Amino acid sequence: MALEGTIASAARELRLAGKLRTLNWSIVLLVTLIASIGFALLYSVAGGSLEPWAGRQITRFGAGLVLLLVVALIHVRTWYRLAYPLYGGSLLLLVATEFAGRMGKGAERWIDIGPLQLQPSELMKLALILALSRFLHGVLLDDVSRPSRLLPALLLILVPAGLVLMQPNLGTATILIAGGCGLIFLAGLSWKIIVPVIAIGLAIIPVGWEFALKDYQKQRVQTFLDPDSDPLGAGYNITHSTIALGSGGLFGKGFGQGTQSRLNFLPEKQTDFIFTVLGEEFGLVGLLVLMSLYLALLAQGVRIGLQARSQFARLVAMGVCLNFLLYILINTSMSMGLIPVVGIPLPLVSYGGTALMTVLVGFGLLLSVQVHRHVEIPRGA
């Protein structure tokens, strides 16, 4: 028996070593490079100090990187089995946030679980990807557009999005809806459904404006349309963000020399507007370097998705990439004044615990798909 146990243990170690060897380490390297840019910027905006942001972010990233590798080594079939339970657990946490959530900046977005402070809406981004991928895995291409199949998928998206919107957290609700619908489209949704849905969505915008948006959210939209109408009030964020970006020019003012951030003219410089800090200190060149790293990471992710044998794994990989892309697009557009301010962090760069861990776990799922890309999962499994 002892010999059999030793052999089994050795076999497990060999399988583990094999997985580590086949792991796409270039993704881990790209993630680390992007996060390192964030560490440097957080050090800069704190006046050349690791406290209060950079030191904590480095510690969180170290723990998150270990978690990324653990998630990557877990078999993709295990994630398939856990998809619905994880979705249900995240949904319960969202409901709990409504009753026991901690207030922050006018919204109930955090919940305390022992020593941990979690943002359930961030966890739901990944849980939705897994649950929706599992559901769509069992749907044939010709059946994706059928109402009997489409309605359950939409409910998987709209229920958590509605709960998040009640917090209120418009930015995350937007990512849930856009990411979820994007995943349905990638699964083969017909344009005969997409066009009417878009038309209906545009038609109900006035209703949403009147009954769904809070007063401060309406003010953000109005300020976006005319930031100069209240430059010292509601338009302050957009005004100073665009000033800082423009003042950076081609090569920037230099590391630690950003006047808008150092003199505290730039609001939420460590989170929402850290993209602006990069532009002010390193200019257009610095922004292009970061965008190039993001693009390389997304290209690797899409390639992994296309190589996966099962529909579930393929959709999980594409869902992670789509979610990551939405983070980037919304934050950078917000910083440049192209869309209203919605409080979405710049992935791997902005300061934050749950958001950072969510992104790292997402890339862990992506690497799990890569390691197990040859695994097939029966449609009826």
Protein Blocks (a to p, Z undefined) as FASTA:
>chain_A
ZZmmmmmmmmmmmmmmmmmmmpcfklmmmmmmmmmmmmmmmmmmnoopabfklmmmmmmm
mmmmmmmmmmmmpcfklmmmmmmmmmmmmmmmmmmmmmmccceehiafbdcehjbccdfk
lmmmmmmmmmmmmmmmmpcfklmmpmklmmmmmmmmmmmmmmmmmmpcfklmmmmmmmmm
mmmmmnopafklmmmmmmmmmmmmmmmmmmmpcfklmmmmmmmmmmmlmmmlmmmmmmmm
mmmmmmnmmnonbehiafklmnomaghklmmmmmmmmmmmnommlmmmmmmmmmmmmmmm
mmmmmmpmbfklmmmmmmmmmmmmmmmmmmmmmmnopaccehiacehkagcfklmmmmmm
mmmmmmmmmmmmmpccdfkZZ
